[in-house]
Amino acid sequence: MNTSEISASVRELLAAVLEAVDLPYPATIGDSERYREVLEQRVLHASITLQNVLHDRPLMDIAWEAEYLRERLAEHPPTGYRHAGGEGR
């Protein structure tokens, strides 16, 4: 299967999951704790979303799950720590 064979809704879901886990790395060891806290919350929401989608009889469709995940991610932005790229806080 190549990427052109993936439906738009599945691509959106995969993009949301990537958004959940692809955080800027902490700039210093001191920033690592907050980075881990944010990442842990975002991974939890991504995991729940994937479980919901892969359930034998999902309650919602994939597009809804992707949007809901993005809403949860907005509640846990990668802030509160300095990023390796010099941004954050």
C-alpha positions as CSV (number, residue, x, y, z in Angstrom):
1,M,0.0,0.0,0.0
2,N,1.3,3.4,-0.8
3,T,0.2,6.7,0.8
4,S,-2.1,7.6,-2.0
5,E,-4.2,4.6,-1.1
6,I,-4.9,5.9,2.5
7,S,-8.2,7.6,2.8
8,A,-8.4,11.3,3.8
9,S,-9.9,10.5,7.2
10,V,-7.2,8.0,8.0
11,R,-4.5,10.5,6.9
12,E,-6.1,13.1,9.2
13,L,-6.1,10.6,12.1
14,L,-2.5,9.7,11.5
15,A,-1.5,13.4,11.3
16,A,-3.3,14.0,14.6
17,V,-1.5,11.1,16.3
18,L,1.8,12.4,14.9
19,E,1.0,15.9,16.3
20,A,0.4,14.3,19.7
21,V,3.8,12.7,19.9
22,D,6.0,15.0,17.8
23,L,6.9,17.6,20.4
24,P,9.9,19.9,20.4
25,Y,12.6,18.4,22.5
26,P,13.4,20.2,25.8
27,A,16.3,22.6,25.7
28,T,17.8,21.5,29.0
29,I,17.6,18.8,31.6
30,G,15.6,21.2,33.7
31,D,13.0,21.4,31.0
32,S,12.6,17.6,30.7
33,E,10.1,17.2,33.5
34,R,7.5,19.5,32.0
35,Y,8.2,18.0,28.5
36,R,7.5,14.5,29.9
37,E,4.3,15.7,31.6
38,V,3.0,17.3,28.4
39,L,4.0,14.3,26.3
40,E,2.4,11.8,28.7
41,Q,-1.0,13.6,28.6
42,R,-0.9,13.8,24.8
43,V,0.1,10.2,24.4
44,L,-2.7,9.2,26.7
45,H,-5.2,11.0,24.5
46,A,-3.7,9.5,21.3
47,S,-3.9,6.0,22.8
48,I,-7.5,6.4,23.8
49,T,-8.3,7.6,20.3
50,L,-6.6,4.7,18.6
51,Q,-8.4,2.3,21.0
52,N,-11.7,3.9,20.0
53,V,-11.0,3.6,16.3
54,L,-9.8,0.0,16.5
55,H,-12.7,-1.2,18.7
56,D,-14.8,-3.9,17.0
57,R,-17.7,-1.5,16.9
58,P,-16.5,2.1,17.1
59,L,-19.0,4.6,18.3
60,M,-17.7,7.4,16.2
61,D,-16.1,7.6,12.8
62,I,-12.4,8.3,12.1
63,A,-12.9,11.9,11.2
64,W,-14.7,12.6,14.4
65,E,-12.0,10.9,16.4
66,A,-9.2,12.8,14.7
67,E,-11.0,16.1,15.4
68,Y,-11.7,15.1,19.0
69,L,-8.0,14.2,19.5
70,R,-6.9,17.6,18.2
71,E,-9.3,19.3,20.6
72,R,-7.7,17.3,23.5
73,L,-4.2,18.2,22.3
74,A,-5.1,21.9,22.3
75,E,-5.6,21.4,26.1
76,H,-2.0,20.2,26.4
77,P,0.1,22.5,24.2
78,P,3.9,22.0,24.2
79,T,4.4,25.0,26.5
80,G,5.9,25.5,30.0
81,Y,9.4,24.5,28.9
82,R,12.1,25.8,26.7
83,H,12.4,24.0,23.4
84,A,15.6,22.9,21.8
85,G,15.0,25.3,19.0
86,G,15.0,28.2,21.5
87,E,11.2,28.7,21.7
88,G,8.7,27.9,24.3
89,R,7.7,28.9,27.8
